Amino acid sequence: MRVGILGIFQNYLGRDGDEAMIRDEMRLAERAEPLGYDSYWPPEHHFTDYSACPDNVQFLSWLGARTQRLRLGTGAVIVPWNDPLRVAEKIAFLDHLSGGRTILGLGRGLARIEYRHFGIDMAEARARFDEAAPMIVSALETGFIEGAGPFYPQLRTPIRPRPLASFRDRLFCVGLSPDSVDAAARLGARLMTLTQQPWEVYATGTLAHYRESWRKHQSGEPPIPLVGDLMLCDESAERADALSREFVSNYFITVTQHYELLSDHFAKTQGYQHYSSSAELFRQVGLEVAAEGYRGLHCWGTPRQILEKLEARKRLLGGFDLLVIPRYGGLPIEAAERSLRLFADEVLPELRSW
């Protein structure tokens, strides 16, 4: 079982300033390799305190120069916000700079505010992704990119430096909605999911859909998913409960605000209707109840409690790789670092044995 770190780059409520936020994320990223984590994944987000990492490939270039074995994942490149030629070039270059340690994660994006400031119609997101993502994947296999679509017409162009090696076994795609799951399967990408629904529902719904779609579009058995959890590890069960109650809940509120999960705009936006059911559920049960349900899904507690949760999840999913999110919702950097270290000392060794 592989376990990596997923950064959030959140300046919770703008309390600390972006300088402190970036410094703290750099500090946590540099802890990944010496603590024994397999990989580090920065996001792509723009314009707000919710998350500000406008160029995750640039961040990984910095981190790659400060590490020797750590794998470097984009979590994720949001395809509709980027030119596919530039994505292919940057990923190929990063792979050379890091000695073949790059992992390519792709996503579609969910925030209306980010689409608006890029001047891109959010209703075009699915069509843009479906046109550009295969161009990127093909370019990294063949060394040439080309396209005849309406959004990214591209003269056949060489990628230089030439791609170092195939990305077929290090390609991931964020999939939360049915059409995103299908897109991942068509690309031959492993499914990457952020924890947001009961694992019983995920296993029989999203994951089962992915496996069915994979078998339709690809040869061989579908790979295990990669799941991302808010993580808080503490020696005291009571302290872990109190800290998660505060900081996981804080983060959940920022998620609902950034993605406008209580609004009805998803129902009216082409390609995003799947999310309208979640918005309706939140409106029905209220944010307090929804936040507590969300908290219960994530990876917090003592080392033994966390292992019990992950073992129960493994029984449902039949295997998965894990990304832990160590800092979110205003959790102090010192607490995040202690949590990351305790998890590495007490949880990682047993996960390795799986």
Disulfide bonds with the S-S distance in Angstrom:
none
